[in-house]
Amino acid sequence: MQFFTQRRHFRDLSEQEVLALAISSEEDDARIYRSYAEMLRADYPDSARVFDAMAEEEDGHRQALIELHRARFGEVIPLVRREHVAGFYARRPVWLVKNLPLERIREQAEGMEADAERFYLEAAKRSTDAATRKLLGDLAAAEAGHQDTAEHLERAHLGEEARADEDRLAHRKFVLTWVQPGLAGLMDGSVSTLAPIFATAFATQDTWTTFLVGLAASVGAGISMGFTEAASDDGELSGRGSPMKRGIASGVMTTVGGLGHALPYLIPHFWTATILAWIIVFIELWAIAWIQNRYMETPFFRATLQVVLGGALVLAAGVLIGSG
């Protein structure tokens, strides 16, 4: 199999190369933790201090590994990185983690330590050389110790009150950046397209024409809402987050809201398509009311009046206009 890949298999590495791989992995993990700390420092300073301390721990382990290498093999450390070894655990690029919520970043860090421990344990099981097996076992124990250290550091730097504050801030940013513009888009797409779609349906009795009108109304409303949301606020002062994210959330959900009751008109039979569209509208409106109550803390009765009753009136207006 070596013919098909340029990567070395772990079983083919010498003890020196295994030690070099551990050293480079500790360097990478320390760099990742420092990147996490910088990403979080402005909004979550307590969590940033946790990652700073974890990076220092990784530095200490790296230094201990270097001293061991110096004692056993000398000063020159071979360049062996995780991407050089087939089957070695990978790390997600920091730029992919940047947009994750705080809790997911914490889970990502926990997974980093757990992945390393599992790899070393499995590698130790497959090793037949006593010295290599001991080395891999020691590395697995070190990774397990890293997880315990991470929990200790979190308790030291991130108390219950600080963590609760950061969790509330993370939830607020999620709501302002994704839920609020997405909900506004879903409401606009679901309600504003009711009248033109059902007016066209009852005026023409043509399902294909109705679908085309619904498609045009949904896509046009999605583009309009997306650009409007993105241009309305840069998020710097309001704390609503990236305008690009808000624009995408608003535009996509507006289009989805309109397409929900336009797609049934791909069915050639008029009344079958119309009854199915009515059922979808009913589900859409109640789903919007639930989302308002769940994430925006709008009283359910008020959300019902705003969305369900308002949507029903728009639907009735479209039917009456089309029937006239």
C-alpha positions in Angstrom: 0.0 0.0 0.0 3.0 2.3 0.4 2.9 2.6 -3.4 -0.5 4.3 -3.4 0.3 7.0 -0.9 3.2 9.3 0.0 2.3 9.1 3.7 4.2 6.9 6.0 2.3 4.3 8.0 2.6 4.6 11.8 3.9 1.0 12.0 6.9 2.0 9.8 8.0 4.9 12.1 11.0 4.4 14.3 10.9 5.4 18.0 12.7 8.6 17.2 10.2 9.5 14.5 7.3 8.7 16.9 8.8 11.0 19.4 9.3 13.7 16.7 5.7 13.3 15.7 4.6 13.8 19.3 6.7 17.0 19.6 5.3 18.5 16.4 1.7 17.6 17.5 2.2 19.3 20.8 3.5 22.4 19.0 0.4 22.4 16.7 -2.0 22.0 19.6 -0.4 24.9 21.6 -0.7 27.1 18.5 -4.4 26.1 18.1 -5.2 26.9 21.7 -3.5 30.3 21.4 -5.6 30.9 18.3 -8.8 30.0 20.2 -7.8 32.4 22.9 -7.3 35.3 20.5 -10.6 34.6 18.8 -12.4 34.6 22.2 -10.5 37.3 24.1 -12.8 40.2 23.1 -16.1 38.6 24.0 -15.2 35.8 26.3 -12.1 36.8 28.3 -12.5 34.1 30.9 -12.5 31.3 28.3 -9.6 33.0 26.6 -7.6 32.7 29.8 -8.4 28.9 29.9 -7.0 28.4 26.4 -4.0 30.5 27.2 -3.2 28.2 30.2 -3.9 25.1 28.1 -1.4 26.4 25.5 1.2 26.8 28.3 0.5 23.2 29.4 1.2 22.0 25.9 4.4 24.0 25.8 5.5 22.2 29.0 4.7 18.8 27.5 6.5 19.7 24.3 9.6 20.7 26.3 9.6 17.5 28.3 9.4 15.5 25.0 12.3 17.5 23.5 14.4 16.8 26.6 13.6 13.1 26.2 14.6 13.2 22.6 17.8 15.0 23.4 18.7 12.3 26.0 17.9 9.4 23.7 18.6 10.5 20.2 20.5 13.8 20.3 19.8 17.4 19.2 18.5 16.9 15.6 14.7 16.2 15.6 13.3 14.7 12.4 10.6 16.7 10.7 7.6 14.4 11.1 4.1 16.0 11.2 0.7 14.5 11.5 -0.1 15.1 7.8 2.9 12.9 7.0 1.5 9.8 8.7 -1.4 7.8 7.3 -4.3 7.4 9.7 -3.1 10.0 12.2 -5.8 12.2 13.7 -6.4 15.5 11.9 -7.1 18.9 13.4 -9.8 21.2 11.9 -8.3 24.4 10.5 -8.7 27.3 12.9 -10.6 29.3 10.3 -13.3 26.6 10.2 -13.7 26.8 14.0 -13.9 30.6 14.0 -17.6 30.8 13.3 -18.6 28.1 15.8 -20.4 29.0 19.0 -18.5 29.1 22.2 -19.7 25.7 23.5 -18.7 24.0 20.2 -15.2 25.5 20.5 -14.9 24.0 24.0 -16.1 20.6 22.7 -13.6 20.9 19.9 -10.7 21.4 22.4 -11.9 18.4 24.5 -12.1 16.3 21.4 -8.5 17.3 20.5 -7.2 15.7 23.7 -9.4 12.7 23.5 -8.4 12.0 19.9 -4.7 12.1 20.8 -5.2 9.8 23.8 -7.1 7.2 21.7 -4.5 7.2 18.9 -1.6 6.6 21.3 -3.5 3.8 23.1 -4.4 2.0 19.8 -0.8 2.5 18.6 0.6 1.0 21.8 -1.7 -2.0 21.4 -0.3 -2.7 17.9 3.3 -2.3 18.9 5.4 -5.4 19.6 8.6 -3.5 20.6 8.7 -3.1 24.4 10.4 0.3 24.3 8.1 1.7 21.7 5.1 0.3 23.5 6.2 2.0 26.7 6.7 5.3 24.9 3.3 5.2 23.3 1.7 4.3 26.7 3.4 7.2 28.3 2.1 9.5 25.6 -1.4 8.2 26.0 -1.2 8.8 29.8 0.1 12.3 29.1 -2.9 13.1 26.9 -5.3 11.8 29.5 -3.5 14.1 32.0 -4.1 16.9 29.5 -7.9 16.4 29.7 -7.7 16.4 33.5 -5.6 19.6 33.4 -8.1 21.2 31.0 -10.9 20.5 33.4 -8.8 21.9 36.3 -8.0 25.0 34.4 -11.6 25.6 33.4 -12.6 25.4 37.1 -9.8 27.8 38.0 -10.3 30.4 35.3 -14.0 30.0 34.5 -16.3 29.9 37.5 -20.0 29.1 37.4 -21.0 32.7 37.2 -18.5 33.6 34.5 -19.4 30.6 32.4 -23.1 31.4 32.8 -22.4 35.0 31.7 -20.5 33.8 28.7 -23.2 31.2 27.8 -25.8 34.0 27.9 -23.7 36.2 25.7 -23.1 33.4 23.2 -26.9 32.6 23.1 -27.7 36.3 22.6 -25.2 36.5 19.7 -26.6 33.4 18.1 -30.1 34.8 18.3 -29.2 38.2 17.0 -27.0 36.9 14.2 -29.0 33.9 13.0 -32.4 33.4 14.6 -33.7 37.0 14.4 -32.9 37.7 10.8 -33.8 34.2 9.8 -37.1 34.4 11.5 -37.8 37.8 10.0 -37.1 36.3 6.6 -39.2 33.2 7.2 -42.1 35.4 8.3 -41.7 37.7 5.2 -41.4 34.8 2.8 -44.3 32.8 4.2 -46.7 35.7 4.6 -45.9 38.2 1.8 -46.0 35.5 -0.9 -49.4 34.1 0.1 -51.5 36.8 -1.6 -49.7 36.6 -5.1 -49.5 32.8 -5.1 -53.1 32.1 -4.2 -54.4 35.0 -6.2 -52.7 33.6 -9.3 -53.9 30.1 -8.4 -57.5 31.0 -8.2 -57.4 33.4 -11.1 -55.8 31.1 -13.6 -56.5 27.5 -12.2 -53.1 26.7 -13.8 -50.7 25.0 -11.4 -47.6 25.6 -13.6 -48.2 29.3 -13.9 -48.9 29.5 -10.1 -45.6 27.7 -9.4 -43.7 30.1 -11.6 -45.2 33.1 -9.9 -44.5 31.6 -6.5 -40.9 30.8 -7.5 -40.3 34.3 -8.8 -41.9 35.9 -5.7 -39.9 33.7 -3.3 -36.5 34.2 -5.0 -37.1 37.9 -5.5 -38.1 38.4 -1.9 -35.2 36.4 -0.7 -32.7 38.5 -2.7 -34.3 41.7 -1.5 -34.5 40.7 2.2 -30.9 39.4 2.1 -29.4 42.6 0.7 -31.6 44.7 2.9 -30.6 42.9 6.1 -26.9 42.9 5.2 -26.9 46.7 4.3 -29.0 47.8 7.3 -26.5 47.3 10.0 -22.8 46.5 10.1 -23.1 44.9 13.5 -20.3 47.0 15.1 -22.5 49.0 17.5 -25.5 46.8 17.7 -23.6 43.6 18.4 -25.8 41.8 15.9 -22.8 40.1 14.3 -21.6 39.8 10.7 -23.9 41.4 8.2 -23.0 38.7 5.7 -24.3 36.0 8.1 -27.4 37.9 8.8 -28.0 38.6 5.1 -27.6 34.9 4.3 -29.9 33.8 7.1 -32.6 36.3 6.1 -32.4 35.7 2.4 -32.3 31.9 2.5 -35.2 31.7 5.0 -37.3 34.2 3.0 -36.9 32.0 -0.1 -37.7 28.9 1.9 -40.8 30.5 3.4 -42.2 31.3 0.0 -41.2 28.1 -1.7 -42.9 26.0 0.9 -46.4 26.7 -0.4 -45.3 27.2 -4.1 -43.8 23.8 -4.6 -47.1 21.9 -4.2 -48.2 23.5 -7.5 -45.8 21.3 -9.3 -48.6 18.8 -8.9 -50.8 19.1 -12.1 -54.1 18.6 -10.3 -55.3 22.1 -9.1 -57.3 21.1 -6.0 -54.7 18.5 -4.8 -52.0 21.1 -5.1 -54.0 23.8 -3.4 -55.1 21.7 -0.5 -51.5 20.5 0.1 -50.4 24.2 -0.1 -52.9 25.2 2.5 -51.7 22.4 4.8 -48.1 23.6 4.4 -49.1 27.2 5.1 -50.8 26.1 8.3 -47.7 24.2 9.4 -45.4 27.2 8.4 -47.4 29.7 10.4 -47.6 27.7 13.6 -43.8 26.9 13.3 -43.1 30.6 13.1 -45.2 31.2 16.1 -43.3 28.5 18.0 -39.9 29.9 17.0 -41.0 33.4 18.1 -42.0 32.0 21.5 -38.9 29.7 21.9 -36.1 32.0 20.8 -37.5 35.6 20.9 -39.5 35.0 24.1 -42.7 36.4 22.5 -45.8 35.3 24.5 -47.3 32.4 22.5 -50.8 34.1 22.3 -49.3 37.3 20.9 -47.1 35.3 18.4 -50.3 33.4 17.3 -52.2 36.6 16.7 -49.3 38.2 14.9 -48.4 35.3 12.6 -51.3 32.9 12.3 -54.1 35.4 12.3 -52.1 37.8 10.0 -51.2 35.0 7.6 -54.7 33.7 7.5 -56.0 37.2 6.5 -53.3 37.5 3.8 -54.2 34.1 2.5 -57.9 35.0 2.4 -57.2 38.2 0.6 -55.2 36.3 -2.1 -58.0 33.8 -2.6 -60.7 36.5 -2.8 -58.8 38.6 -5.2 -58.0 35.6 -7.4 -61.6 34.4 -7.3 -63.0 37.8 -8.2 
